[in-house]
């Protein structure tokens, strides 16, 4: 305890140089310890998203291990990637499909390579589906032509990928932005025709529609999936089994990619190591962190072939015997 107190005092003294006092939060994880010169901000997403409760679950679990994060709502992956790129003390949830554009300076990130973004640990797989009231007679993606379709926050990943899907299907829907929770209520009330979202399955906002209205949840045709993959090689084809949503009688075809928690390359290596080790050492992450965290396992780190891993995270994977993609 004396050694710990002396170490914290020394860090506080260093932080006070230049008449600016930076708060120091010690974080300890069993055999590993990490010191951060400022609280780590954890960017997630808005109400009705899957990122927000997942992030809150991670933060609560880490707090029980002595590591404290300040959870912040955002518009989702794109804002998170930009925030992480700009701040050494920020981590965030991110869809690999969006991270592909961020690190390459393409798509939504055209002209700006997010060179400071590094991966920490896997979250879960995201796929895209659509919900509409059965009375609307909308049964396929092509039926969305000219319809009002909610796509989540403006310029967020769901909107970005929806625009590509609309292009390959040669349709022109009317795009409506907003938090998924608000958009699901608009579908139920008949104020918009459909809601397109991407998240862990079952997608919370789409389940909200299916559970509270006579609705249909569907995806893409095989031809639309193939066309999407030609334009977006960072995605993969996926199938959502029948019965995933209330009233869903057949399998749904769509596209998907994984989500990862990412950090700035200048996040202290000890902090990145401690966060990664604590989360990926959780026994039964679905119950200890959040139900959507079932895939938050060290072995799923190989699902990321887009974002370089943070050296602190790599240290954990090396210790765990996980061979990361080259």
N, C-alpha and C positions, 0 to 999 in steps of 0.2 A: 504493500500500500504506500509506503514511503517513497519507493522508487517510482511508482505511478504518479504520485503527487509532484515529485521533483520534475518528472518529464513534462507534465502538463504545465507547470510553472515556467519551465524553460521555453516551451512553445508559446505561451502567452506573452512572455517578455519579448521574444522575437517578433510576434505579431504587433506589438505596441510601437515598434520602430516607425518613425515618421508621424507620431502622434495619432495614429489610427489603430484602434483596438479591434481586432478581428476575433469573433467568438470561436473558441476551439472546443470541439466535441470529441472526446475519446470514444472509440468503438471497439468492442472486444468480442471475438468469436472463438470460444473454446481455446484451442491451441494457438489461434492467430489473433493479432490485434492490429487495429488500424487507427491512425490519428488523422483528422481532417482539420484544416485551418478555417473552415467555414461550413455551415450546414449544407448537406447535399440536397439539392432540389430534385424531386422526382416528377417529371412531366408525364401526364397520362392522357386523358381526353375528357369529354363532357358528360353530363347526365344522360343516362340511357345507353351509354357505350359499354363495351366489355372491358376496355382498358382501365377505366376508372376503378371499378370494384377489384379488379386484379391488382392494380397498383396499391390500393388501400390495404389489400390483404398482405401483399409483400411488405409494405411499410410496417404494418402491425406485427408481422412475424419477426422482422428485423429488430424492431423495438424490443421485443422479448429477448433478443440476443444481444442487446446493448448497442445497436446501430440505429441511429435516428435519421430519418429522411423527412423532408417537408414536401408532402404530396401537393401538386399543383394541377388544376384542371387546364385543359387546352383544347384546341380543335382537332388534335390527333397527331398521327405520324409525321406529317410534313412539318408542322410547327415544332414538334418535339425534336426532329432531326436538326432543324435550324437552331433551336435553342441549345441543344447539346454541342453542336459544332462551334457555337459562340462562347460557351462557358465551361471552364474547367471543373466547376462544382455542380454540374447538371447532368443527370442521367434521364432516360426517357424510354417509353414503350414505342416500338416502331415495327411497322410492317415491312418485311424484306422487299416486297415489291416496290415500296416507296423508297427504301434505303438504296436500292439499285440505282434509281435516278439521282439520289442525293450524292452518292460517292462518285458517280460518273458525270455529274453536271448535265444531266439530260432530263427530258420530260418536264415535270413541274419545277425542277431545279436547274433548268437550262441556263448555262452560262456561269454557274457557281458550283464547283466541286466541293463537297463537304469533306474536306481532307482530314478533319479532326475527329471524325466519328469512329468509334471502336465498339465491338460487340462484347457483352458481358455473358448473358445466359439466355437460353431459349424459354419462350413463354408457352405458346400453343399455336396450332395451325388455324389460319383464317381462310374462310371461303365466302363466296358472295351468293346471295339469294335475293328474291323479290317477294313481297307480300302484297296482295290486293284483295278487296272484298269479292266474294263469289258473285255477287249481284252485278259487278262491273263487267262481267263476261271477258275479263282479261285472263288469258290462259298461257300466254307465251311471251317471250321477250319482244317479239315482233309486234305484239298487240299494244305495246307501250307507245307506238308512234302517235305523236300529238297529245299524249296524256301528260298530266301533271305528276311528276315522279319525285319523291323525296330522296335525297342522296346524302344526307348528313351535312356537316359543316362545309362552308364554301372552300373549294380548292383542297379539301381533304382527300385521302386515298379513295374512299368510296366514289366520290364525284369523278376523280381522275380516271378510274377504271370503268366507271359507268359510261363516260364519254367515249372510251375506246370501244366498249361493247356496242354502244349505239351506232358508232361509225361502221363497225363490221356488219351490223345487222341492217344498215342503211335506213335508219329511222331517225326521227327528230322529235324527241320528247321535250316537254317543258320542265326544266330542272328547278326544283325547290330545295333551298338549303335550310338547315336548322339542326338542333340537337335531335338525336334519334328518338328520345323519349317524347318530345313534342311532335315529331313527324308521325310516330305511330298513332298518337291520338288523332291526328288530322286524317289519317287513313280510316280509322274507325268511324270518325264523324262524317266521312265522305267529302272532306274538304280538299283532299288530293286523291289521285287515283291509285297510287302504288308507292311502296317504299323499297328501295334497293339499299342493302347494307352488307358490309363485310366484317366478320368477327368470328369468334369461336362458336362452333355449332353446339346446341341451337342458339342462334343469334337472339339476344335478349329482346331487342325492339320488334323483331319479327314474331317471336313467341308471344309478345304482348298483343299483337294484332290477332294472331291465330287463336289465342286463349280468350279474347274478349269480343270476337265478332265471327260471323260465318265467312271465313277467308280461305284463300288458297296461297300456298307458298311454292314457288317454282324457281327454276334456274335458267340454263341456257341449252340450246339444241347442240347436238354433236358438232354440227357445222360451225356454230358460233363459238364453241369451245376451241375448235381447231384454229379458227381465224384469230381468236384472242391470243393463243399461244404463239402464233407466227409473229404477232406484233409485240408480244411481251414474253420473251423467253424466260424471264425470271419467275413466271407463274407455272403451275402444273395443273393437270386435269384432276378432278376429284368427284366423288359420289357421296351424296348425303342419303343415308338409308331411309326407306319408308318408315313412317311412324316417328320420325324425329320431331315433327311439329304436329299439333292437334289437327286432325283431318287430312294429314298427308298419306295418301294411299300408295304412292309409287316413289321409286328412287328419284333423286334430283341430280342432274349433271351440272357441274359448274367448274370454276377455276379457283385455285388456292395458292397460298404461300404461308410460310411461318412468320411469326412475330418474335422479336428478340428485344431484350432490354439493352440499350446502348449507352455508352458513356463517352466523354471527351478523352482524347488521348493523354491529356495532362491531368486527369484525375489521378491522385497519388496511387501508385501501384499497390501499396498495402491496403488502401481503402477498396480498390477494385477487387482485390483478392478476397478480402473479408466479406464483402457483399456477395460475391459469386459463391464462395464456399458456404456461407450461411444458408443461402437460398437453395443451392443444389444438394445440401446435406440434410434438408428437411425430410423427416420420415413422413411418408404419405402426404406429399404437397397438396393434393386435392382437399384434404381435410385440415391441414395445418396452415395453409396459405389462402387458398380459394378453390372452389370446385372446378374452375377453368384451368387450374394449375396442374392438372394431371400429367400434362406433357412437359412440365418444367423439371426435366431430368437431365443429368450430365450427358447421357448418351445422345440426346437430341441436339447437342451443339453442332453435330455434323450437318444439320439441316441448313446451316448458314454457309453459303459459298460466295457471299456478296461483300460483307463488311469484315475488315481485318479484326482480329480479336485483340482486346486490350492485354498488354503484357501481364498485368495482375491477374486477369482471368485465365490466361494461358498457363500461368503458374499452377493454378488449381487443376486445370485439365491434365497437365503433365503429371501431377501427383495422383490424380484419379485414374491415370492410364488411358485417357481418352485421346485418340489420334485425331487432330483437327484437320479439315480439308486444307490442301496446299493453297 
